[in-house]
């Protein structure tokens, strides 16, 4: 057999012909007027412009309504009621209900959120149909609307039932006053349990006012200690007359000019 005689080249199936490679390339976006555009710079510029508008709006909001500042956290203040950020308010409200608090805290703190977020993670596997229209996916759409409604309702309930006046009082920044903790009056203050509500530095707490710079005379303070006032019930002070005198003189002298 002579070279080249009786032989037929069929080509290598692993290498595509130039025509086939050309068909695999997507058409230029200019062939779809009004339906597509270049990513750079057209699309990316629009994204930047939208982001800039939201950023400027957010900066204006922070200037018009600055974040409220509270006093320095005091771990000894057992009466302080913390409030989480807005995106955790629905969980905060959930833990107020009897079936998710107290002995059932694990249900509200772990089981219910775990089932919710677990379902969210499994959603692509549980609902993997090709349909994209919401009304053609009633189960997925219904669960999504139910979760959204529950989150909105719990957040609204948390805001509506929170005692904002008490929160403002407990977080109020008061002038720092030097406390002489070696004073006999301070020892009475601790021994009578006043520190539990009014704080270690007498800065006040939830429902308990600050005892610095009260402007009250010792006699007026003694009357409140015996008869109570506001959220403070009568009969809290259990000491003798000498201890009451030490306590009232100590509190009356705090912050006095």
Secondary structure, DSSP 8 states (H G I E B T S, - for coil): --TTTT------TTS--HHHHHHHS---GGGSTTT---IIIIIHHHHHHHHHHHHHHHHHHHHHS---------TT-TT------GGGHHHHHHTTSGGGSGGGHHIIIIIHHHHHHHHHHHHHHHS--S---GGG-HHHHHHHHHHHHHHHHHHHHHHHHS-HHHHHHHT---------TTSHHHHHHHHTTTHHHH-TTS--BTTB---SS----HHHHHHHHHH-BTTB-TT---S-HHHHHHHHHHHHTTT--
